[in-house]
Amino acid sequence: MPPGASRSRCGFSIPLITLAVLLLLPTPRLLASEKEPKENYGFGFAVDLTVPEDEVLDALEQVVSDGIIQGSKEYSREQYIDKAESATSSNLFPKWTGPGKVFYKVRKEALAPQNFKETQDEGTVAVRYVVEAKNPSITSLRIDAVFAEDFRRAIHPSNGSVENAEYKDIKDHIDAFELQKKQAIDGEKKREEDLAKHVLDRSHNDDSASRLVIAESSAQTLEQHVQELRRQVERVVKAPGAPLKSAPFRTATNLQSLPAGSEVIILISTSYWFGVETQEGQHGWIFRDDLESLP
């Protein structure tokens, strides 16, 4: 035994006993609250909407052309990424070979946008939207977003914030269309109910002979009223034609060009614009002076 070392009564040295005790002590564990949060990058967003495909496409076309990418930003004081452009393709995604219609929105020269994994450089943000009709009343929508650095060419997936925010914007447009249609239908129904009530009230106040006359002419009166209502809610595009806008202002995106003589149904009326639906079911806005009453 080396000089200065001591033994216990069991024959073990004191340093060995101390080491054994330390090994038996429980090791500290990281508390759950101290763990880093796990983020889901690259999963994208997918949903089945109980909405016809044409209505989803109407809403999507407005979102794709609005110049904004929601759910991310370059600087803390901003709310979103602006100056984005619609595109027919993007090399930041593999070529789409699946079913459905594909749309893209791209913003170049974005500086380290938030909610993309490990972004520290300038590059391009791209969002891809895929729309597929499952049946006449259900439409599938998929959204994916990535950021590609200009210098390293590295692709950074989104953590889902961009996809979810873009979907909310699309859903808001769909809900607005549905509200417009409901308001138009409710207004038409209310006018017809008022007419029927008016005819019924008159029939109660007249004598038997008058009631017979009213009964015989009520069908004709109702048809005339329907024709008058049609004149109130339908308009014709003046020559030489007019653009159908995505929003009620001159600088809004043109959804399509309507030729002279095209008939539209008025859903919303403002001081300078009509919110309309075309014969093909397209929704948009037309300047009031570009429309005239039915002949």
C-alpha positions in Angstrom: 0.0 0.0 0.0 1.5 3.4 -1.0 2.5 5.7 1.8 -0.3 8.0 3.1 -3.1 5.8 1.8 -5.6 4.5 4.3 -7.9 1.5 4.2 -11.4 1.0 5.5 -12.3 -1.9 7.8 -13.5 -3.8 4.7 -10.2 -3.4 3.0 -11.1 -0.8 0.3 -9.3 2.4 -0.1 -11.3 5.6 0.6 -10.8 7.1 -2.9 -12.4 4.0 -4.5 -15.4 4.2 -2.2 -15.9 7.9 -3.1 -15.8 7.1 -6.8 -18.4 4.3 -6.4 -20.8 6.6 -4.6 -20.5 9.2 -7.3 -21.3 6.7 -10.0 -24.4 5.6 -8.2 -25.8 9.1 -8.0 -28.5 10.0 -10.5 -27.3 12.1 -13.5 -29.2 15.4 -14.1 -31.7 15.4 -17.1 -32.7 18.2 -19.3 -36.2 19.5 -18.4 -38.9 19.3 -21.0 -39.3 23.1 -21.0 -35.6 23.4 -21.9 -35.7 21.3 -25.0 -35.6 23.1 -28.3 -38.9 23.2 -30.1 -39.3 20.8 -33.0 -40.4 22.5 -36.3 -41.9 20.7 -39.2 -40.0 21.9 -42.3 -40.9 20.9 -45.8 -44.3 19.2 -45.1 -46.3 21.8 -47.1 -50.1 22.1 -46.8 -52.9 20.1 -48.2 -56.7 20.2 -47.8 -59.9 19.0 -49.4 -62.4 21.9 -49.8 -66.2 21.3 -50.2 -66.2 23.9 -53.0 -66.4 23.5 -56.8 -63.1 23.7 -58.6 -64.0 26.9 -60.6 -64.6 28.8 -57.3 -61.3 27.7 -55.9 -59.6 28.7 -59.1 -61.3 32.1 -59.0 -60.0 32.8 -55.5 -56.5 31.3 -56.2 -56.0 33.5 -59.3 -56.6 36.6 -57.2 -54.2 35.5 -54.5 -51.5 34.5 -57.0 -51.7 37.9 -58.7 -51.9 40.0 -55.6 -48.1 40.5 -55.3 -47.9 39.4 -51.7 -46.5 36.3 -50.0 -48.1 35.8 -46.6 -46.6 34.1 -43.6 -43.0 35.5 -44.0 -41.2 38.8 -44.0 -37.7 40.3 -44.6 -37.7 42.8 -41.8 -39.3 42.8 -38.3 -41.4 45.9 -39.0 -43.1 44.3 -42.1 -46.2 42.1 -42.2 -45.4 40.1 -45.3 -43.2 39.8 -48.4 -44.3 42.1 -51.2 -43.2 42.6 -54.9 -44.0 39.0 -55.7 -45.1 38.0 -59.2 -47.2 35.2 -60.6 -45.4 32.6 -62.8 -46.2 29.6 -64.9 -43.2 27.6 -63.6 -40.3 27.7 -61.1 -37.1 25.7 -61.2 -37.0 25.7 -57.4 -39.5 22.8 -57.5 -39.3 19.5 -59.3 -41.4 19.4 -62.4 -45.0 18.7 -61.5 -46.2 15.4 -63.2 -49.2 14.7 -61.1 -52.9 15.6 -61.7 -54.4 19.0 -61.3 -53.6 22.6 -62.3 -50.4 24.2 -61.1 -49.8 27.9 -60.2 -46.7 29.7 -58.9 -45.9 33.0 -57.1 -42.2 34.1 -57.0 -40.3 36.9 -55.2 -36.7 37.4 -56.2 -34.0 39.2 -54.2 -35.7 38.4 -50.9 -33.3 39.0 -47.9 -33.2 36.1 -45.4 -37.0 35.7 -45.2 -38.4 34.4 -41.9 -39.9 31.0 -41.4 -37.6 29.2 -43.8 -34.9 26.9 -42.4 -31.5 28.4 -41.8 -31.8 31.4 -44.1 -28.9 33.9 -43.9 -28.6 35.2 -47.5 -30.4 36.8 -50.4 -32.4 34.7 -52.7 -35.8 33.7 -54.2 -39.0 32.7 -52.4 -41.4 30.5 -54.5 -44.8 29.2 -53.6 -46.5 26.4 -55.6 -50.3 25.8 -55.6 -51.9 22.6 -57.0 -55.6 22.4 -57.6 -57.4 19.2 -58.4 -61.1 18.5 -58.7 -62.0 15.3 -56.8 -65.6 15.5 -57.8 -68.1 18.3 -58.8 -68.3 19.6 -55.2 -64.9 18.7 -53.6 -61.6 20.3 -54.7 -58.1 19.4 -53.4 -55.6 22.2 -52.8 -51.9 21.7 -52.1 -49.5 24.5 -51.2 -45.7 24.3 -50.9 -43.1 27.1 -50.3 -39.3 27.2 -50.5 -36.5 29.7 -50.4 -33.3 29.3 -52.5 -30.1 31.3 -51.8 -28.5 33.0 -54.7 -24.9 32.3 -53.6 -25.0 28.7 -52.4 -28.0 27.6 -54.4 -29.2 25.9 -51.3 -33.0 25.2 -51.0 -34.6 25.9 -47.6 -38.1 24.6 -46.9 -40.8 26.5 -45.1 -41.9 25.6 -41.6 -45.5 25.7 -42.7 -46.2 29.4 -41.9 -46.2 30.5 -45.5 -48.5 27.7 -46.7 -51.0 28.2 -43.9 -51.1 31.9 -44.4 -51.6 31.6 -48.1 -54.4 29.1 -47.6 -56.1 31.5 -45.2 -56.0 34.2 -47.9 -57.5 31.9 -50.5 -60.2 30.7 -48.1 -61.1 34.4 -47.3 -61.6 35.0 -51.0 -63.8 31.9 -51.3 -65.9 32.9 -48.4 -66.3 36.4 -49.9 -67.6 34.9 -53.1 -70.0 32.7 -51.2 -71.3 35.6 -49.3 -71.9 37.6 -52.5 -73.8 34.8 -54.1 -75.9 34.2 -50.9 -76.7 37.9 -50.7 -77.9 38.0 -54.3 -80.0 34.8 -53.9 -81.5 36.1 -50.6 -82.3 39.5 -52.2 -84.1 37.8 -55.2 -86.0 35.5 -52.8 -87.1 38.5 -50.7 -88.3 40.5 -53.7 -90.4 37.5 -54.9 -91.8 36.9 -51.4 -92.8 40.6 -51.2 -94.6 40.4 -54.5 -96.5 37.2 -53.5 -97.5 38.8 -50.2 -98.7 42.0 -52.0 -100.9 39.9 -54.4 -102.3 37.9 -51.5 -103.2 41.0 -49.5 -105.0 42.5 -52.5 -106.9 39.2 -53.0 -108.2 39.3 -49.4 -109.4 42.9 -49.7 -111.3 42.5 -53.1 -114.6 40.8 -53.7 -115.1 37.5 -55.3 -115.1 38.9 -58.9 -111.9 40.8 -58.2 -110.3 37.8 -56.7 -110.9 35.8 -59.9 -109.3 38.5 -62.0 -106.3 38.7 -59.7 -105.9 34.9 -59.8 -106.0 34.9 -63.6 -103.5 37.7 -63.9 -101.2 36.8 -61.0 -99.0 34.5 -63.1 -98.6 37.2 -65.8 -97.8 39.8 -63.1 -95.2 37.6 -61.5 -93.5 36.9 -64.8 -93.5 40.6 -65.5 -91.9 41.2 -62.1 -89.3 38.5 -62.8 -88.4 40.2 -66.1 -88.1 43.5 -64.3 -85.9 42.0 -61.6 -83.8 40.5 -64.4 -83.3 43.9 -65.9 -82.2 45.2 -62.5 -79.5 42.6 -61.9 -78.3 42.0 -65.4 -76.1 44.3 -67.5 -74.4 44.2 -70.9 -70.8 45.2 -71.6 -70.6 48.3 -73.8 -68.4 48.5 -76.9 -65.5 48.1 -77.4 -65.5 45.8 -74.4 -64.2 46.0 -70.8 -61.7 44.4 -68.4 -62.9 42.2 -65.6 -60.8 43.3 -62.5 -59.8 41.3 -59.5 -60.7 44.2 -57.2 -62.6 47.5 -57.4 -59.8 49.8 -58.5 -58.2 50.7 -61.8 -54.7 49.3 -61.0 -56.1 45.8 -60.0 -55.2 42.8 -62.0 -57.2 42.0 -65.2 -58.8 38.6 -64.8 -60.0 38.6 -68.4 -61.2 40.9 -71.2 -65.0 40.8 -71.8 -66.1 41.6 -75.3 -68.9 44.0 -76.1 -72.4 42.5 -75.6 -71.3 40.1 -72.8 -74.0 39.7 -70.2 -73.1 39.8 -66.5 -75.1 39.5 -63.2 -74.7 42.2 -60.6 -73.8 40.8 -57.2 -72.5 43.9 -55.4 -73.0 47.6 -56.3 -70.7 50.4 -55.2 -70.5 54.1 -56.2 -68.1 53.4 -59.1 -68.0 49.6 -59.5 -70.2 46.6 -59.9 -69.1 43.2 -58.5 -70.4 40.8 -61.2 -70.6 37.2 -62.3 -70.1 36.3 -66.0 -72.1 33.7 -67.9 -69.1 31.3 -67.4 -69.2 31.8 -63.6 -66.2 34.1 -63.3 -66.4 36.7 -60.5 -64.8 40.1 -60.7 -65.3 43.8 -60.8 -66.3 46.1 -63.7 -66.4 49.9 -63.8 -70.0 51.0 -63.8 -69.6 53.2 -66.9 -68.5 50.1 -68.9 -71.9 48.5 -68.5 -75.4 49.3 -69.7 -78.9 47.9 -69.1 -80.4 45.1 -71.2 -82.1 46.2 -74.4 
